[in-house]
Amino acid sequence: MKAKVDADTCIGCGLCESTCPEVFKMEGDKAIVIVNMVPKNIEDTCRKACDECPVTAIILS
């Protein structure tokens, strides 16, 4: 699975980083993805971060 953050939509709340720091990191006032592929063992946590994003800025594929 791959994760992407839509920088135009992200409001920088930091919820994704606090939920799944293995995949997301705050850079300035926006979240970024810090891995090319989400490791299998944290896919559920990554999905949780995606589901909880208040502005649906995270895209999983």
Biopython code that builds the backbone (N, CA, C, O; Angstrom):
import numpy as np
from Bio.PDB.StructureBuilder import StructureBuilder

atoms = [
    (1, "MET", "N", (0.843, -1.173, 0.000)),
    (1, "MET", "CA", (0.000, 0.000, 0.000)),
    (1, "MET", "C", (0.888, 1.235, 0.000)),
    (1, "MET", "O", (1.951, 1.261, 0.619)),
    (2, "LYS", "N", (0.427, 2.248, -0.706)),
    (2, "LYS", "CA", (1.106, 3.542, -0.714)),
    (2, "LYS", "C", (0.185, 4.572, -0.058)),
    (2, "LYS", "O", (-1.039, 4.479, -0.144)),
    (3, "ALA", "N", (0.797, 5.542, 0.588)),
    (3, "ALA", "CA", (0.056, 6.635, 1.207)),
    (3, "ALA", "C", (0.517, 7.945, 0.585)),
    (3, "ALA", "O", (1.680, 8.102, 0.212)),
    (4, "LYS", "N", (-0.408, 8.867, 0.483)),
    (4, "LYS", "CA", (-0.094, 10.195, -0.051)),
    (4, "LYS", "C", (-0.904, 11.217, 0.752)),
    (4, "LYS", "O", (-2.035, 10.941, 1.154)),
    (5, "VAL", "N", (-0.330, 12.375, 0.977)),
    (5, "VAL", "CA", (-1.037, 13.468, 1.633)),
    (5, "VAL", "C", (-1.254, 14.572, 0.607)),
    (5, "VAL", "O", (-0.305, 15.050, -0.016)),
    (6, "ASP", "N", (-2.490, 14.965, 0.441)),
    (6, "ASP", "CA", (-2.827, 16.088, -0.440)),
    (6, "ASP", "C", (-2.495, 17.379, 0.314)),
    (6, "ASP", "O", (-3.227, 17.787, 1.216)),
    (7, "ALA", "N", (-1.398, 18.007, -0.060)),
    (7, "ALA", "CA", (-0.917, 19.202, 0.645)),
    (7, "ALA", "C", (-1.907, 20.363, 0.557)),
    (7, "ALA", "O", (-1.964, 21.201, 1.457)),
    (8, "ASP", "N", (-2.680, 20.413, -0.515)),
    (8, "ASP", "CA", (-3.661, 21.492, -0.649)),
    (8, "ASP", "C", (-4.827, 21.326, 0.320)),
    (8, "ASP", "O", (-5.467, 22.306, 0.702)),
    (9, "THR", "N", (-5.099, 20.091, 0.715)),
    (9, "THR", "CA", (-6.214, 19.808, 1.622)),
    (9, "THR", "C", (-5.777, 19.770, 3.087)),
    (9, "THR", "O", (-6.544, 20.145, 3.973)),
    (10, "CYS", "N", (-4.553, 19.320, 3.340)),
    (10, "CYS", "CA", (-4.038, 19.151, 4.706)),
    (10, "CYS", "C", (-4.103, 20.459, 5.481)),
    (10, "CYS", "O", (-3.696, 21.512, 4.989)),
    (11, "ILE", "N", (-4.624, 20.374, 6.711)),
    (11, "ILE", "CA", (-4.701, 21.552, 7.579)),
    (11, "ILE", "C", (-3.626, 21.537, 8.667)),
    (11, "ILE", "O", (-3.562, 22.444, 9.496)),
    (12, "GLY", "N", (-2.780, 20.500, 8.658)),
    (12, "GLY", "CA", (-1.661, 20.451, 9.592)),
    (12, "GLY", "C", (-2.037, 20.163, 11.026)),
    (12, "GLY", "O", (-1.369, 20.641, 11.943)),
    (13, "CYS", "N", (-3.088, 19.396, 11.246)),
    (13, "CYS", "CA", (-3.526, 19.120, 12.624)),
    (13, "CYS", "C", (-2.594, 18.161, 13.353)),
    (13, "CYS", "O", (-2.550, 18.162, 14.583)),
    (14, "GLY", "N", (-1.839, 17.332, 12.604)),
    (14, "GLY", "CA", (-0.877, 16.416, 13.219)),
    (14, "GLY", "C", (-1.452, 15.093, 13.676)),
    (14, "GLY", "O", (-0.723, 14.270, 14.230)),
    (15, "LEU", "N", (-2.733, 14.864, 13.462)),
    (15, "LEU", "CA", (-3.358, 13.622, 13.906)),
    (15, "LEU", "C", (-2.735, 12.407, 13.235)),
    (15, "LEU", "O", (-2.530, 11.383, 13.886)),
    (16, "CYS", "N", (-2.435, 12.502, 11.956)),
    (16, "CYS", "CA", (-1.843, 11.358, 11.247)),
    (16, "CYS", "C", (-0.485, 10.995, 11.838)),
    (16, "CYS", "O", (-0.175, 9.817, 12.014)),
    (17, "GLU", "N", (0.319, 12.003, 12.142)),
    (17, "GLU", "CA", (1.640, 11.742, 12.721)),
    (17, "GLU", "C", (1.520, 11.106, 14.095)),
    (17, "GLU", "O", (2.288, 10.202, 14.424)),
    (18, "SER", "N", (0.579, 11.556, 14.896)),
    (18, "SER", "CA", (0.428, 10.978, 16.230)),
    (18, "SER", "C", (-0.172, 9.574, 16.162)),
    (18, "SER", "O", (0.087, 8.750, 17.039)),
    (19, "THR", "N", (-0.972, 9.293, 15.130)),
    (19, "THR", "CA", (-1.563, 7.964, 14.972)),
    (19, "THR", "C", (-0.590, 6.979, 14.344)),
    (19, "THR", "O", (-0.517, 5.825, 14.767)),
    (20, "CYS", "N", (0.150, 7.417, 13.351)),
    (20, "CYS", "CA", (1.032, 6.522, 12.595)),
    (20, "CYS", "C", (2.355, 7.220, 12.252)),
    (20, "CYS", "O", (2.592, 7.567, 11.095)),
    (21, "PRO", "N", (3.212, 7.423, 13.256)),
    (21, "PRO", "CA", (4.468, 8.150, 13.021)),
    (21, "PRO", "C", (5.456, 7.400, 12.132)),
    (21, "PRO", "O", (6.430, 7.985, 11.659)),
    (22, "GLU", "N", (5.215, 6.112, 11.903)),
    (22, "GLU", "CA", (6.086, 5.347, 11.017)),
    (22, "GLU", "C", (5.881, 5.745, 9.554)),
    (22, "GLU", "O", (6.736, 5.480, 8.709)),
    (23, "VAL", "N", (4.736, 6.385, 9.258)),
    (23, "VAL", "CA", (4.405, 6.744, 7.878)),
    (23, "VAL", "C", (4.319, 8.258, 7.675)),
    (23, "VAL", "O", (4.719, 8.771, 6.630)),
    (24, "PHE", "N", (3.797, 8.972, 8.677)),
    (24, "PHE", "CA", (3.545, 10.405, 8.514)),
    (24, "PHE", "C", (4.412, 11.246, 9.444)),
    (24, "PHE", "O", (4.725, 10.844, 10.565)),
    (25, "LYS", "N", (4.792, 12.423, 8.949)),
    (25, "LYS", "CA", (5.601, 13.361, 9.728)),
    (25, "LYS", "C", (5.139, 14.768, 9.370)),
    (25, "LYS", "O", (4.824, 15.053, 8.215)),
    (26, "MET", "N", (5.103, 15.629, 10.351)),
    (26, "MET", "CA", (4.784, 17.026, 10.103)),
    (26, "MET", "C", (6.046, 17.716, 9.592)),
    (26, "MET", "O", (7.124, 17.587, 10.171)),
    (27, "GLU", "N", (5.886, 18.438, 8.512)),
    (27, "GLU", "CA", (6.977, 19.242, 7.964)),
    (27, "GLU", "C", (6.424, 20.650, 7.793)),
    (27, "GLU", "O", (5.658, 20.931, 6.871)),
    (28, "GLY", "N", (6.827, 21.518, 8.698)),
    (28, "GLY", "CA", (6.225, 22.848, 8.719)),
    (28, "GLY", "C", (4.781, 22.721, 9.168)),
    (28, "GLY", "O", (4.500, 22.152, 10.223)),
    (29, "ASP", "N", (3.869, 23.249, 8.370)),
    (29, "ASP", "CA", (2.455, 23.204, 8.753)),
    (29, "ASP", "C", (1.658, 22.178, 7.943)),
    (29, "ASP", "O", (0.432, 22.259, 7.875)),
    (30, "LYS", "N", (2.349, 21.218, 7.333)),
    (30, "LYS", "CA", (1.697, 20.166, 6.537)),
    (30, "LYS", "C", (2.290, 18.810, 6.888)),
    (30, "LYS", "O", (3.441, 18.712, 7.312)),
    (31, "ALA", "N", (1.490, 17.771, 6.707)),
    (31, "ALA", "CA", (1.979, 16.407, 6.894)),
    (31, "ALA", "C", (2.604, 15.917, 5.595)),
    (31, "ALA", "O", (2.192, 16.309, 4.503)),
    (32, "ILE", "N", (3.602, 15.058, 5.733)),
    (32, "ILE", "CA", (4.205, 14.404, 4.579)),
    (32, "ILE", "C", (4.299, 12.908, 4.870)),
    (32, "ILE", "O", (4.227, 12.482, 6.022)),
    (33, "VAL", "N", (4.459, 12.125, 3.816)),
    (33, "VAL", "CA", (4.669, 10.687, 3.938)),
    (33, "VAL", "C", (6.171, 10.445, 3.903)),
    (33, "VAL", "O", (6.875, 10.977, 3.045)),
    (34, "ILE", "N", (6.658, 9.632, 4.846)),
    (34, "ILE", "CA", (8.104, 9.432, 4.964)),
    (34, "ILE", "C", (8.553, 8.042, 4.500)),
    (34, "ILE", "O", (9.723, 7.694, 4.658)),
    (35, "VAL", "N", (7.641, 7.242, 3.927)),
    (35, "VAL", "CA", (8.003, 5.922, 3.397)),
    (35, "VAL", "C", (7.453, 5.781, 1.979)),
    (35, "VAL", "O", (6.430, 6.376, 1.643)),
    (36, "ASN", "N", (8.133, 4.994, 1.156)),
    (36, "ASN", "CA", (7.638, 4.737, -0.197)),
    (36, "ASN", "C", (6.449, 3.788, -0.168)),
    (36, "ASN", "O", (5.434, 4.029, -0.821)),
    (37, "MET", "N", (6.582, 2.712, 0.590)),
    (37, "MET", "CA", (5.524, 1.726, 0.743)),
    (37, "MET", "C", (5.242, 1.554, 2.231)),
    (37, "MET", "O", (6.164, 1.482, 3.044)),
    (38, "VAL", "N", (3.963, 1.488, 2.577)),
    (38, "VAL", "CA", (3.580, 1.280, 3.978)),
    (38, "VAL", "C", (3.875, -0.180, 4.326)),
    (38, "VAL", "O", (3.379, -1.082, 3.652)),
    (39, "PRO", "N", (4.678, -0.426, 5.371)),
    (39, "PRO", "CA", (4.957, -1.807, 5.768)),
    (39, "PRO", "C", (3.663, -2.544, 6.131)),
    (39, "PRO", "O", (2.758, -1.967, 6.732)),
    (40, "LYS", "N", (3.591, -3.813, 5.760)),
    (40, "LYS", "CA", (2.385, -4.619, 5.996)),
    (40, "LYS", "C", (1.944, -4.588, 7.456)),
    (40, "LYS", "O", (0.747, -4.538, 7.741)),
    (41, "ASN", "N", (2.898, -4.617, 8.378)),
    (41, "ASN", "CA", (2.542, -4.705, 9.792)),
    (41, "ASN", "C", (1.923, -3.420, 10.359)),
    (41, "ASN", "O", (1.426, -3.433, 11.484)),
    (42, "ILE", "N", (1.943, -2.319, 9.611)),
    (42, "ILE", "CA", (1.303, -1.093, 10.108)),
    (42, "ILE", "C", (0.223, -0.573, 9.160)),
    (42, "ILE", "O", (-0.214, 0.571, 9.281)),
    (43, "GLU", "N", (-0.203, -1.407, 8.223)),
    (43, "GLU", "CA", (-1.253, -0.977, 7.299)),
    (43, "GLU", "C", (-2.540, -0.592, 8.028)),
    (43, "GLU", "O", (-3.185, 0.391, 7.661)),
    (44, "ASP", "N", (-2.919, -1.354, 9.055)),
    (44, "ASP", "CA", (-4.142, -1.039, 9.801)),
    (44, "ASP", "C", (-4.038, 0.320, 10.498)),
    (44, "ASP", "O", (-5.001, 1.086, 10.520)),
    (45, "THR", "N", (-2.876, 0.612, 11.063)),
    (45, "THR", "CA", (-2.661, 1.894, 11.729)),
    (45, "THR", "C", (-2.695, 3.035, 10.712)),
    (45, "THR", "O", (-3.218, 4.112, 10.998)),
    (46, "CYS", "N", (-2.144, 2.798, 9.542)),
    (46, "CYS", "CA", (-2.152, 3.803, 8.484)),
    (46, "CYS", "C", (-3.591, 4.061, 8.018)),
    (46, "CYS", "O", (-3.980, 5.208, 7.794)),
    (47, "ARG", "N", (-4.379, 2.983, 7.874)),
    (47, "ARG", "CA", (-5.790, 3.153, 7.502)),
    (47, "ARG", "C", (-6.546, 3.960, 8.566)),
    (47, "ARG", "O", (-7.403, 4.783, 8.245)),
    (48, "LYS", "N", (-6.213, 3.709, 9.831)),
    (48, "LYS", "CA", (-6.854, 4.452, 10.923)),
    (48, "LYS", "C", (-6.538, 5.939, 10.793)),
    (48, "LYS", "O", (-7.429, 6.775, 10.949)),
    (49, "ALA", "N", (-5.290, 6.273, 10.512)),
    (49, "ALA", "CA", (-4.903, 7.677, 10.327)),
    (49, "ALA", "C", (-5.677, 8.285, 9.171)),
    (49, "ALA", "O", (-6.135, 9.424, 9.258)),
    (50, "CYS", "N", (-5.825, 7.533, 8.093)),
    (50, "CYS", "CA", (-6.573, 8.002, 6.928)),
    (50, "CYS", "C", (-8.036, 8.241, 7.297)),
    (50, "CYS", "O", (-8.602, 9.284, 6.969)),
    (51, "ASP", "N", (-8.641, 7.275, 7.976)),
    (51, "ASP", "CA", (-10.052, 7.374, 8.355)),
    (51, "ASP", "C", (-10.321, 8.532, 9.312)),
    (51, "ASP", "O", (-11.390, 9.142, 9.277)),
    (52, "GLU", "N", (-9.334, 8.832, 10.172)),
    (52, "GLU", "CA", (-9.529, 9.867, 11.186)),
    (52, "GLU", "C", (-9.145, 11.272, 10.728)),
    (52, "GLU", "O", (-9.406, 12.244, 11.437)),
    (53, "CYS", "N", (-8.534, 11.389, 9.561)),
    (53, "CYS", "CA", (-8.142, 12.707, 9.067)),
    (53, "CYS", "C", (-9.394, 13.577, 8.927)),
    (53, "CYS", "O", (-10.319, 13.209, 8.204)),
    (54, "PRO", "N", (-9.434, 14.719, 9.605)),
    (54, "PRO", "CA", (-10.656, 15.543, 9.608)),
    (54, "PRO", "C", (-10.998, 16.165, 8.264)),
    (54, "PRO", "O", (-12.137, 16.582, 8.051)),
    (55, "VAL", "N", (-10.030, 16.235, 7.349)),
    (55, "VAL", "CA", (-10.301, 16.853, 6.037)),
    (55, "VAL", "C", (-10.049, 15.877, 4.886)),
    (55, "VAL", "O", (-9.959, 16.290, 3.730)),
    (56, "THR", "N", (-9.935, 14.592, 5.198)),
    (56, "THR", "CA", (-9.676, 13.532, 4.222)),
    (56, "THR", "C", (-8.542, 13.886, 3.244)),
    (56, "THR", "O", (-8.698, 13.788, 2.027)),
    (57, "ALA", "N", (-7.415, 14.294, 3.804)),
    (57, "ALA", "CA", (-6.254, 14.673, 2.992)),
    (57, "ALA", "C", (-5.356, 13.496, 2.661)),
    (57, "ALA", "O", (-4.440, 13.627, 1.850)),
    (58, "ILE", "N", (-5.607, 12.334, 3.282)),
    (58, "ILE", "CA", (-4.755, 11.165, 3.062)),
    (58, "ILE", "C", (-5.396, 10.262, 2.021)),
    (58, "ILE", "O", (-6.582, 9.942, 2.096)),
    (59, "ILE", "N", (-4.584, 9.858, 1.047)),
    (59, "ILE", "CA", (-5.048, 8.979, -0.019)),
    (59, "ILE", "C", (-4.229, 7.691, 0.048)),
    (59, "ILE", "O", (-2.999, 7.731, 0.044)),
    (60, "LEU", "N", (-4.910, 6.561, 0.109)),
    (60, "LEU", "CA", (-4.240, 5.260, 0.141)),
    (60, "LEU", "C", (-4.492, 4.533, -1.167)),
    (60, "LEU", "O", (-5.592, 4.587, -1.717)),
    (61, "SER", "N", (-3.483, 3.865, -1.654)),
    (61, "SER", "CA", (-3.650, 3.064, -2.877)),
    (61, "SER", "C", (-2.848, 1.791, -2.786)),
    (61, "SER", "O", (-2.860, 0.986, -3.717)),
]
sb = StructureBuilder()
sb.init_structure("model")
sb.init_model(0)
sb.init_chain("A")
sb.init_seg("    ")
for serial, (resi, resn, name, xyz) in enumerate(atoms, 1):
    if name == "N":
        sb.init_residue(resn, " ", resi, " ")
    sb.init_atom(name, np.array(xyz, "f"), 0.0, 1.0, " ", f" {name:<3s}", serial, name[0])
structure = sb.get_structure()
